[in-house]
């Protein structure tokens, strides 16, 4: 990712509602979520949501597809990961694991042991 692209992406995320929308869509996964459901979940008026989704789309952080009458928005995970990589590219050169993204650490973490009391 180039510096100008990173600035555009960060600018798009630097607003409360847009950040909430983006985080909701990250949780929704690759299937995405219809605009109406986003508006309901976050209690955002449709015109306001449309503006924020347009800003995220303009920054290439989300994509949109039509399914019947619904517009389905989804995070562009490659773009999101590119932004994260850009931000951490030179992080902690002497101690790289300190800057490793949280998701990667969680995947490698050993499962917690379940006690006999927890199983019942």
C-alpha positions in Angstrom: 0.0 0.0 0.0 1.2 3.4 -0.9 1.3 6.3 1.6 -1.5 8.2 -0.1 -3.7 5.1 0.0 -3.0 4.6 3.7 -3.8 8.3 4.5 -7.2 8.0 2.6 -8.0 4.8 4.5 -7.1 6.2 7.8 -9.1 9.4 7.1 -12.1 7.3 6.2 -11.9 5.5 9.5 -11.3 8.6 11.5 -15.0 9.2 12.3 -17.1 7.5 15.0 -19.9 6.2 12.8 -17.6 5.0 10.0 -15.3 3.2 12.4 -18.4 1.5 14.0 -19.7 0.5 10.5 -16.2 -0.9 9.5 -15.9 -2.9 12.7 -19.4 -4.3 12.3 -18.6 -5.3 8.8 -15.3 -6.9 9.9 -17.3 -9.1 12.3 -19.9 -9.9 9.6 -17.2 -11.7 7.6 -16.9 -12.1 3.8 -20.6 -12.5 3.3 -21.1 -8.9 4.4 -24.3 -7.3 5.5 -27.2 -5.4 3.9 -27.2 -1.7 4.4 -30.6 -1.9 6.1 -29.3 -4.3 8.8 -26.2 -2.1 9.3 -28.5 0.9 9.9 -30.6 -1.1 12.4 -27.7 -2.5 14.3 -26.0 0.8 14.7 -29.1 3.0 14.9 -27.9 5.2 12.0 -30.4 7.0 9.7 -30.3 5.6 6.1 -29.1 8.9 4.5 -26.3 9.2 7.1 -25.3 5.6 6.7 -25.2 6.0 2.9 -22.8 8.9 3.2 -20.5 6.9 5.6 -20.6 3.8 3.4 -19.7 5.9 0.4 -16.7 7.3 2.2 -15.5 3.8 3.2 -16.1 2.6 -0.4 -14.2 5.6 -1.8 -11.2 4.6 0.4 -11.6 1.0 -1.0 -12.1 -0.4 2.5 -15.5 -1.9 1.6 -17.1 -3.3 -1.5 -20.7 -3.4 -2.4 -22.8 -5.8 -4.4 -26.5 -6.0 -5.3 -28.6 -9.0 -4.2 -32.1 -8.4 -5.5 -33.1 -5.0 -4.0 -30.5 -5.1 -1.3 -27.1 -3.6 -1.3 -24.6 -5.8 0.6 -21.5 -4.2 2.0 -18.4 -6.2 2.9 -14.9 -5.3 4.1 -12.1 -5.7 1.6 -9.9 -7.8 3.8 -6.9 -7.6 1.5 -7.1 -3.8 1.7 -7.6 -3.9 5.5 -4.6 -6.2 5.9 -2.6 -4.0 3.5 -3.3 -1.1 5.8 -2.2 -3.0 8.9 1.0 -4.1 7.1 1.7 -0.5 6.0 1.3 0.6 9.6 3.5 -2.1 11.1 6.0 -2.4 8.3 8.9 -1.0 10.3 7.6 -1.7 13.7 10.0 -2.8 16.4 12.8 -3.9 14.1 14.7 -5.2 17.1 11.7 -7.0 18.6 9.2 -7.8 15.8 6.9 -10.1 17.9 5.8 -7.0 19.9 4.1 -5.6 16.8 2.6 -8.8 15.6 -1.1 -8.3 14.9 -3.4 -9.6 17.6 -5.4 -11.9 15.3 -2.2 -13.8 14.4 -1.3 -14.2 18.1 -4.7 -15.5 18.9 -4.6 -18.1 16.2 -1.3 -19.5 17.5 -2.3 -19.4 21.1 -2.7 -22.8 22.7 -6.3 -23.7 23.7 -7.1 -23.2 27.3 -7.4 -26.4 29.4 -11.0 -27.1 30.5 -11.3 -28.3 34.1 -13.7 -31.1 35.0 -15.9 -28.6 36.8 -16.3 -26.5 33.6 -17.3 -29.5 31.4 -20.5 -30.2 33.4 
